[in-house]
Amino acid sequence: MKKVLLFLLPMFMMAFVSCSSMRTLEKAPAGSMTPEVRLNISLDDIEYLGESTISVSTRSYFGCIKQIDMVNGEVFDRHNNTTTSLMGNLDIKLHGDIALAAGKVIQDYPEADYFVPVSYKDEVAHLFLGKLSTKTMVIKAYKYKNK
């Protein structure tokens, strides 16, 4: 028994050590490398193109099993999807699954120079050991006028 224990103890220790991982995140203070430039823009310089409503319907069970059902009113295809990040001077942070629906905004207004999120709504229906969630966001599109 003692020989078996002496053999198994190092094996268990190697198994636990080999399964561990270490993640290092380094952050450095960022400074602006751009020169001091002031851009004066008024409402006369921009043109409103329209607004687009994006939505995602999901369901989750036991707090960890998650299923995406609909994206922008269409059945979600896990194998054929696009995630979009809307960026500008200030990045629009699209949290979670709503980033899957943001491609509709770019398809609706490809000539837009920037987007402004107007409203965000998260409707949750709690079920027994689960929940149904519908996230909806309205985004307005703008373009600079050419003079």
PLY file of the C-alpha trace (Angstrom):
ply
format ascii 1.0
element vertex 147
property float x
property float y
property float z
element edge 146
property int vertex1
property int vertex2
end_header
0.00 0.00 0.00
2.86 2.30 0.85
4.50 1.75 -2.56
1.23 2.50 -4.36
0.77 5.68 -2.33
4.35 6.79 -3.07
3.69 6.22 -6.77
0.25 7.88 -6.93
1.11 10.96 -4.86
3.64 12.38 -7.37
1.26 11.51 -10.24
-1.58 13.49 -8.62
0.76 16.38 -7.90
1.93 16.48 -11.54
-1.66 16.33 -12.76
-2.71 19.29 -10.59
0.35 21.35 -11.50
-0.04 20.70 -15.22
-3.70 21.81 -15.15
-2.96 25.15 -13.57
-2.46 28.29 -15.60
-1.25 31.78 -14.95
-2.56 34.87 -16.66
-0.70 38.14 -16.51
-2.29 41.40 -17.48
-0.11 44.44 -17.78
-1.42 47.96 -18.11
0.64 51.02 -18.74
-0.60 54.55 -18.31
-1.58 55.91 -21.70
-0.90 59.45 -22.72
-2.17 61.28 -25.74
0.30 61.25 -28.61
-1.79 63.55 -30.78
-1.13 67.27 -30.95
-3.59 69.68 -29.40
-6.19 70.07 -32.14
-9.59 71.61 -31.75
-12.29 70.73 -34.23
-15.31 73.03 -34.12
-18.38 71.18 -35.36
-21.90 72.53 -35.14
-25.23 70.88 -35.89
-25.15 72.55 -39.32
-22.12 70.44 -40.24
-23.76 67.06 -39.70
-26.67 65.33 -41.36
-29.04 62.93 -39.59
-29.47 59.75 -41.62
-31.92 57.83 -39.43
-32.14 55.38 -36.59
-32.01 51.64 -36.41
-33.34 49.29 -33.75
-31.31 46.17 -32.98
-32.39 43.33 -30.71
-31.24 39.98 -29.33
-33.42 37.34 -27.64
-31.72 34.80 -25.39
-32.62 32.21 -22.80
-30.48 30.80 -20.04
-30.86 27.92 -17.63
-29.18 27.28 -14.28
-27.26 30.54 -14.70
-24.63 29.00 -16.98
-26.34 27.38 -20.00
-27.07 30.12 -22.53
-28.89 29.90 -25.88
-29.28 32.73 -28.40
-32.65 32.43 -30.13
-33.18 35.50 -32.31
-30.95 38.32 -33.60
-32.79 41.27 -35.16
-35.96 39.21 -35.54
-34.24 36.37 -37.42
-33.35 32.93 -36.11
-29.71 32.94 -34.95
-27.28 30.78 -36.91
-24.32 29.98 -34.70
-22.14 29.01 -37.66
-22.75 32.15 -39.71
-22.67 35.33 -37.63
-20.90 38.67 -37.46
-19.85 40.63 -34.40
-19.53 44.39 -34.87
-17.70 46.99 -32.81
-18.85 50.55 -33.40
-15.88 52.85 -32.85
-15.12 56.52 -32.92
-13.49 59.00 -30.57
-15.32 57.23 -27.77
-15.94 53.54 -28.35
-19.55 52.45 -28.07
-19.38 49.49 -25.73
-21.84 46.88 -26.91
-21.97 44.40 -24.06
-22.63 40.73 -24.55
-24.81 39.46 -27.33
-26.02 42.87 -28.56
-22.74 43.10 -30.54
-24.05 40.29 -32.76
-26.96 42.52 -33.81
-24.94 45.68 -34.50
-24.14 44.63 -38.05
-27.66 45.70 -39.02
-26.80 49.34 -38.30
-23.86 49.27 -40.70
-25.98 47.52 -43.35
-28.76 50.10 -42.98
-26.44 53.13 -43.05
-23.10 52.27 -44.73
-22.40 55.95 -45.49
-22.66 57.00 -41.83
-19.63 58.58 -40.22
-20.64 57.97 -36.63
-23.33 56.33 -34.54
-24.97 57.42 -31.31
-26.75 54.94 -29.01
-30.01 56.49 -27.86
-31.64 53.89 -25.64
-31.00 50.42 -24.27
-33.68 48.15 -22.85
-33.27 44.71 -21.30
-36.52 42.81 -20.70
-36.16 39.73 -18.51
-38.81 37.10 -17.82
-37.79 34.89 -14.91
-38.69 31.22 -15.20
-38.19 28.24 -12.93
-34.38 27.65 -13.03
-33.98 29.98 -16.01
-34.84 33.25 -17.71
-35.82 34.70 -21.09
-34.11 37.95 -22.02
-34.68 40.42 -24.85
-32.13 43.21 -25.28
-33.09 46.14 -27.52
-30.97 49.14 -28.50
-31.80 52.15 -30.66
-28.85 53.67 -32.51
-28.91 56.90 -34.55
-26.65 57.37 -37.58
-25.06 60.67 -38.63
-22.87 61.82 -41.50
-20.70 64.89 -42.06
-21.95 67.24 -44.76
-19.57 67.76 -47.65
-18.95 71.41 -48.42
0 1
1 2
2 3
3 4
4 5
5 6
6 7
7 8
8 9
9 10
10 11
11 12
12 13
13 14
14 15
15 16
16 17
17 18
18 19
19 20
20 21
21 22
22 23
23 24
24 25
25 26
26 27
27 28
28 29
29 30
30 31
31 32
32 33
33 34
34 35
35 36
36 37
37 38
38 39
39 40
40 41
41 42
42 43
43 44
44 45
45 46
46 47
47 48
48 49
49 50
50 51
51 52
52 53
53 54
54 55
55 56
56 57
57 58
58 59
59 60
60 61
61 62
62 63
63 64
64 65
65 66
66 67
67 68
68 69
69 70
70 71
71 72
72 73
73 74
74 75
75 76
76 77
77 78
78 79
79 80
80 81
81 82
82 83
83 84
84 85
85 86
86 87
87 88
88 89
89 90
90 91
91 92
92 93
93 94
94 95
95 96
96 97
97 98
98 99
99 100
100 101
101 102
102 103
103 104
104 105
105 106
106 107
107 108
108 109
109 110
110 111
111 112
112 113
113 114
114 115
115 116
116 117
117 118
118 119
119 120
120 121
121 122
122 123
123 124
124 125
125 126
126 127
127 128
128 129
129 130
130 131
131 132
132 133
133 134
134 135
135 136
136 137
137 138
138 139
139 140
140 141
141 142
142 143
143 144
144 145
145 146
